[in-house]
């Protein structure tokens, strides 16, 4: 992580209820100074509510928010020293790019020459310094998002808050803007909390990822740790593209059994309804009668540098990342080999990982 000018941010046992519905369940986590933390979850997981509570746009039912060593739980949004970038850009259509970027400084009555210098600097950092006289209607989606980012940057806040800022962009532009965001945040060293439902964004942007489900923090760790060492079945299936394969069966001692096939695993126990998890890159397609699990080919998709082979094993569908020159016919019987040191076992009833 680069040398930082950011401040730590703490969610201290934050609870949020809307009537009888609890959307956050004692959320506790600390973001380090200058860290890029991503709040990741599906719709309704509580991630945006957590961000809005940090911004002061929602009030917590209980718990505390700290920015640096200051308790801001009851502090008005304008005094929290945060800048927020929204999904919708929220630009003023009647103002130029320069006027949109400089608006926060105008509200604070910063001297005009200082405003102009700060606007030029912020615009240069997101590479829109040639567009300062244009209006939002004259910009592409990516350019509008850069204006929103520059407007957030111009105040030099203690914390950046970003609520799905790339979701309105096409796939190619999202990839480009991810790289721009990561470089910008590393250069500025500002503590950043970023909300998304897109696990690709989370994995590529974050120093750490906090995964939420139904208001409960499921796992908080680096992207690599979450991918390679998921805390539970939800995390295992939420992270990864394609997602982790799951095979239903039983755990009997140190053997996972499914439809007559037996797979030795590194854990042991007795669970009538167990799930074996394995990532697509940790599987291989072998001739029928070999490997660990029998299956038949359901679909073959050439992606470019590899081929995705979808197979059906009983009621379970598995995806295998095979070499790009793989050939096989739909309906063909095959075996699936598994990397034994990359297998995970979960309790099907609770989703808990067996360790």
ABEGO torsion letter per residue (X at the ends): XBBBABBBBBBBGBBBBBEABBABBGBBBBBBBGBBBBBBEBBGAGAAAAAAAAAGABBBABEBBBBEABBAAABBAAAAGBBBBBAAGGBBAABBAAAAAAAAAAAAGBBAAAAAAAAAAAAAAAGAAAAAABBAAABBAAAAAAAAAAAAAAAGBABBBBBGAAAABBAAAAAAAAAAAAAAAAAAGBBBBBBBABAAAAAAABABBBBBBGGBBABBBBAAAAAABBABAAAAAABEOBBBBBBBBBBBEABBBBGGBBBBBABBEBBABBBBBBBAAABBBBBBGBEABBBBBABBBBAGABBBBBBBBEABBBBBBBBAABBBBBGBBBBBBBBAAABBBBBAAAGBBBX
